[in-house]
Amino acid sequence: MKPLATTDGAVEVTAALTPCVGVCRLDDRGLCVGCRRSMAEIAAWRSLPDTERIRVMRDVLPARKPR
């Protein structure tokens, strides 16, 4: 979880939006066997807005069948 400071100085904690399950190994397609993201997607993940992260986790990753 990452803490976020609010304008009144309070600290709010939010859960990180990530499909990572801690099984970090690439398959023959170059996709992580745990989360099914490519290396480029993993590298860019921190800079994506939450709406894009949700779209990828909801629409893109489930369509990638494990091998």
C-alpha positions in Angstrom: 0.0 0.0 0.0 1.2 3.5 -0.7 0.5 6.4 1.6 -0.9 9.6 0.1 -0.8 12.9 1.9 -4.0 15.0 1.8 -4.3 18.8 1.7 -5.0 18.9 5.5 -1.8 16.9 6.3 -3.6 13.6 7.0 -2.2 10.4 5.5 -4.5 8.2 3.5 -3.5 4.6 2.5 -4.6 3.1 -0.8 -4.0 -0.4 -2.1 -1.6 -0.6 -5.1 -3.3 -1.6 -8.3 -1.2 -4.4 -9.7 -1.7 -7.9 -11.1 1.6 -9.0 -9.7 1.4 -12.3 -7.8 5.1 -12.6 -7.0 5.8 -15.3 -9.7 8.2 -13.3 -11.8 9.4 -15.5 -14.7 9.0 -14.9 -18.5 7.5 -17.6 -20.8 8.5 -18.2 -24.4 6.3 -15.3 -25.5 8.1 -12.9 -23.2 5.1 -12.6 -20.8 5.4 -13.0 -17.1 3.9 -16.4 -16.0 2.5 -14.8 -12.9 0.7 -11.7 -14.1 0.9 -12.2 -18.0 2.4 -8.7 -18.5 5.2 -8.0 -20.9 8.5 -6.5 -19.7 7.5 -3.2 -21.4 4.1 -3.3 -19.5 5.8 -4.1 -16.2 8.3 -1.3 -16.7 5.6 1.3 -17.6 3.2 0.1 -14.9 4.1 2.7 -12.2 3.5 5.6 -14.6 0.0 4.4 -15.7 -3.0 6.1 -14.3 -5.3 3.9 -12.2 -8.0 3.9 -15.0 -5.5 2.4 -17.4 -4.3 -0.1 -14.9 -7.9 -1.2 -14.3 -8.5 -1.5 -18.0 -5.4 -3.7 -18.6 -6.3 -5.9 -15.6 -9.9 -6.2 -16.6 -9.7 -6.5 -20.4 -6.1 -7.2 -21.6 -4.5 -9.6 -19.2 -7.4 -12.1 -18.8 -7.4 -12.6 -22.6 -3.8 -13.8 -22.5 -4.0 -17.5 -21.9 -1.2 -19.1 -19.9 1.0 -21.7 -21.6 
